Amino acid sequence: MRKAAFFLLTASLVFALGFKVEKLWETSAVFSVPESVLYDPEGGVLYVSSIGGSPTAKDGNGFISKMGRDGKILSLRWATGLDAPKGMAVYRGSLYVSDIDKLVQIDLSTGRILRKYPAPGARFLNDVAVDSEGRVYVSDSSPKNSVIYKLEKGRMEVWLKNPAVKSPNGIFYRDGKLYIGSFSDGRIFACHVETGKIRQVARAPMVIDGLILDDSMFILSDWQGRVGILQDGRFQLLLDLSAGKANAADLGFIPGEKIILIPTFFANTVAAYKLNEF
């Protein structure tokens, strides 16, 4: 592993491993503890989940916002009636959102809650991913549970419980595998969704909150404010926002444009950065 060298060039941060990020925009502080950003390629819009208070409080203060790719707010309180919404995924006209101990299904055309799916034994549901068959996976990051749930045929059940996978947080589905990042030790696992076969594929020098897989490169956040890239066993720190008292929670990503979307949690904004090679 090589350490990144830091240089400041106008609005861009340049690093020794061959990547640079350029800040494109940042919203004003209109959100309320934003935890996750999701890009919907079909709608061409962004969804932002706001916890609205404590991450574990069942207070009804949580909401989902709808934004343009340019950072313009289309509807700040597009979906309401949630407690502490976090990770999100889109499938066939519905937005699926984790909400402490249940998964919530929202109609994309109206923002109306369609159904809530309780997760037995859940303590801290976090990220959400959906596979090609429409099965929805949800991580529970609580160290007292540390499981992955699956919604299939209207039922939420524990799908993965493995002692090696501690406090699973960021999850990402691609090509028959669910990639799982640990908030405990930075390990990344790939689990085949049909066979359940699991193996460790990487380890980052940071705990993992957001996890995106772009080609062979993992884009990661650690909530404290750091965003980095892990590829072929090498790690590069892209951003450290902690000095400005901004966090980096569950990342969004626009793959065709290589745009990283960062919910800053307590700073109550969403920021967009362009990822480039040089």
C-alpha positions in Angstrom: 0.0 0.0 0.0 1.3 3.4 -0.9 0.4 6.6 0.9 -1.2 9.3 -1.1 0.6 12.7 -1.4 -1.5 15.8 -1.1 -1.4 18.8 -3.4 -4.0 21.6 -3.6 -4.6 22.9 -7.1 -7.4 25.4 -7.4 -10.7 23.5 -6.7 -9.2 20.1 -7.2 -7.3 17.7 -4.9 -4.6 15.7 -6.6 -3.1 12.5 -5.3 -0.1 10.4 -6.2 -2.0 7.3 -7.2 -3.5 8.9 -10.3 -6.9 10.2 -9.3 -8.2 13.7 -8.5 -11.5 15.0 -7.3 -13.0 18.3 -8.2 -15.9 19.8 -6.2 -18.9 20.5 -8.5 -21.5 21.7 -6.1 -22.8 21.6 -2.6 -26.3 22.3 -1.4 -27.2 24.6 1.4 -27.9 23.1 4.8 -31.5 22.2 4.0 -31.5 18.6 5.1 -31.8 17.1 8.6 -29.1 14.6 9.3 -28.8 13.3 5.7 -27.5 9.7 5.8 -27.7 8.4 2.2 -27.8 9.6 -1.4 -29.1 7.4 -4.2 -28.9 8.0 -8.0 -31.9 6.7 -9.9 -30.7 6.3 -13.6 -34.2 5.7 -15.0 -35.6 8.9 -13.4 -32.3 10.8 -13.7 -32.8 12.1 -10.2 -31.2 11.8 -6.7 -32.9 10.7 -3.5 -31.6 11.8 -0.1 -32.7 10.2 3.2 -32.8 12.5 6.2 -32.9 10.9 9.7 -34.4 14.1 11.2 -33.0 13.5 14.7 -31.4 10.5 16.4 -30.5 7.5 14.2 -32.5 5.2 16.5 -35.5 7.4 17.5 -38.9 6.3 16.3 -40.1 9.9 16.2 -41.7 10.2 12.7 -39.3 13.0 11.8 -37.5 11.3 8.9 -38.1 12.1 5.3 -36.8 11.6 1.7 -35.9 14.4 -0.6 -35.8 14.5 -4.4 -33.0 16.4 -6.2 -31.7 17.0 -9.7 -28.3 15.8 -10.7 -27.2 19.5 -10.5 -28.0 19.7 -6.8 -31.3 21.6 -7.3 -33.9 20.6 -4.7 -37.0 19.3 -6.6 -38.9 18.3 -3.5 -37.4 18.6 0.0 -40.1 16.5 1.7 -41.0 14.2 -1.1 -41.8 11.3 1.2 -42.6 11.7 4.9 -43.8 9.6 7.8 -40.5 7.8 8.4 -38.5 7.5 11.6 -34.8 7.4 10.8 -34.4 6.4 7.1 -30.9 5.4 5.9 -30.0 3.3 2.9 -32.1 3.1 -0.3 -32.5 1.1 -3.5 -34.8 1.4 -6.5 -36.6 -1.5 -8.2 -39.6 -1.4 -10.7 -41.3 1.8 -9.6 -40.5 1.5 -5.9 -38.0 3.0 -3.6 -36.9 0.7 -0.7 -35.6 2.5 2.4 -34.3 1.0 5.7 -35.9 2.5 8.8 -34.4 1.2 12.1 -36.1 -2.2 12.3 -38.2 -2.3 9.1 -37.9 -1.8 5.3 -40.2 0.7 3.8 -41.5 0.6 0.2 -42.4 3.9 -1.4 -44.1 4.6 -4.7 -41.7 6.5 -7.0 -44.5 8.2 -8.8 -46.2 9.7 -5.7 -43.8 9.5 -2.7 -46.5 7.6 -0.9 -45.6 4.8 1.5 -46.9 1.5 0.1 -45.9 -1.0 2.7 -43.6 -1.6 5.7 -41.8 -4.9 6.2 -40.7 -5.6 9.8 -37.3 -7.3 10.2 -37.4 -9.8 13.1 -34.7 -9.0 15.6 -33.4 -6.0 13.8 -31.6 -3.2 15.8 -30.0 -0.8 13.3 -30.9 -1.4 9.7 -28.6 0.5 7.4 -27.8 0.0 3.8 -30.0 -1.4 1.1 -29.3 -3.2 -2.2 -31.5 -5.1 -4.7 -30.5 -7.9 -7.0 -31.6 -8.6 -10.6 -34.5 -10.7 -9.4 -35.9 -8.0 -7.2 -34.8 -9.4 -3.9 -33.9 -6.7 -1.5 -31.0 -7.0 1.0 -30.6 -4.8 4.1 -27.6 -4.7 6.4 -28.0 -4.5 10.2 -24.9 -2.7 11.5 -25.6 -3.3 15.2 -22.7 -5.4 16.7 -25.5 -7.2 18.7 -27.0 -8.5 15.5 -24.6 -8.1 12.5 -26.7 -9.8 9.8 -28.0 -9.2 6.3 -31.8 -9.5 5.8 -33.5 -10.3 2.6 -37.0 -9.3 1.5 -38.4 -12.0 -0.8 -42.1 -12.7 -1.5 -43.2 -10.1 1.0 -41.2 -11.4 3.9 -38.1 -10.2 5.7 -35.8 -12.9 6.9 -32.2 -13.2 8.0 -30.2 -14.2 4.9 -26.6 -14.0 6.1 -25.2 -14.4 9.6 -21.4 -15.1 9.6 -19.0 -14.4 12.5 -16.4 -13.1 10.1 -18.8 -10.3 8.9 -18.9 -7.8 11.8 -21.2 -4.9 11.8 -22.0 -5.0 8.0 -22.8 -1.6 6.7 -22.3 -0.6 3.0 -23.7 -3.2 0.5 -23.6 -3.3 -3.3 -25.0 -5.8 -5.7 -23.4 -6.7 -9.1 -23.3 -9.8 -11.3 -24.8 -12.3 -8.9 -22.8 -11.2 -5.8 -23.6 -9.0 -2.9 -20.6 -7.0 -1.8 -20.5 -6.2 2.0 -18.4 -3.7 3.8 -17.7 -4.0 7.5 -18.1 -0.9 9.8 -16.0 -2.8 12.4 -12.8 -3.7 10.6 -12.9 -2.5 7.0 -13.1 -5.9 5.4 -15.1 -6.3 2.2 -16.8 -9.6 1.3 -18.5 -11.0 -1.8 -21.4 -13.3 -1.2 -23.0 -15.2 -4.1 -26.7 -14.5 -3.8 -27.8 -18.0 -5.0 -25.3 -20.3 -3.3 -24.5 -18.2 -0.2 -20.8 -18.8 -0.8 -18.8 -16.0 0.8 -15.2 -14.8 0.6 -13.2 -11.8 1.6 -12.1 -9.8 -1.4 -10.4 -6.8 0.1 -9.6 -4.9 3.2 -9.6 -1.1 3.6 -7.5 0.9 6.1 -10.8 2.4 7.3 -14.1 1.3 8.6 -16.7 1.2 5.9 -20.0 3.2 5.7 -20.7 3.8 2.0 -19.6 1.2 -0.6 -19.7 1.6 -4.4 -18.2 -0.8 -6.9 -17.2 0.9 -10.2 -15.5 -1.6 -12.6 -12.8 -3.1 -10.3 -12.6 -0.1 -8.0 -14.3 0.3 -4.6 -15.3 3.8 -3.6 -15.7 4.0 0.1 -16.6 6.3 2.9 -16.1 6.0 6.7 -18.7 8.4 8.1 -16.0 10.4 9.9 -15.5 12.4 6.8 -13.1 10.3 4.7 -13.7 9.1 1.1 -11.2 6.8 -0.5 -10.6 4.3 -3.4 -9.5 0.7 -3.0 -8.2 -1.1 -6.1 -5.9 -4.1 -6.6 -4.9 -4.0 -2.9 -4.0 -0.3 -3.0 -5.8 2.4 -1.2 -5.9 6.1 -2.0 -7.5 8.7 0.2 -9.5 11.1 -1.9 -11.1 13.4 0.6 -11.0 14.2 4.3 -13.9 16.4 5.3 -13.6 15.9 9.0 -11.6 19.2 9.6 -14.6 21.1 8.3 -16.9 19.1 10.7 -18.5 17.4 7.8 -19.1 13.6 7.8 -19.3 11.3 4.8 -22.1 8.8 5.2 -23.7 6.5 2.6 -22.3 7.6 -0.8 -24.2 8.0 -4.0 -22.5 7.6 -7.4 -23.4 8.6 -11.0 -21.3 6.0 -12.9 -21.4 7.4 -16.4 -20.1 10.8 -15.2 -17.9 9.5 -12.3 -19.6 11.8 -9.8 -19.4 10.9 -6.1 -22.3 12.2 -4.0 -21.6 12.7 -0.3 -24.3 13.2 2.4 -22.5 15.2 5.2 -24.7 14.1 8.0 -24.4 16.7 10.8 -23.5 19.4 8.2 -26.9 18.8 6.6 -25.7 19.2 3.0 -25.1 17.0 0.0 -21.9 17.6 -2.0 -20.9 16.4 -5.4 -17.3 15.6 -6.6 -16.1 14.7 -10.0 -13.6 11.8 -10.0 -10.9 12.0 -12.7 -7.7 10.3 -13.6 -4.6 12.3 -14.5 
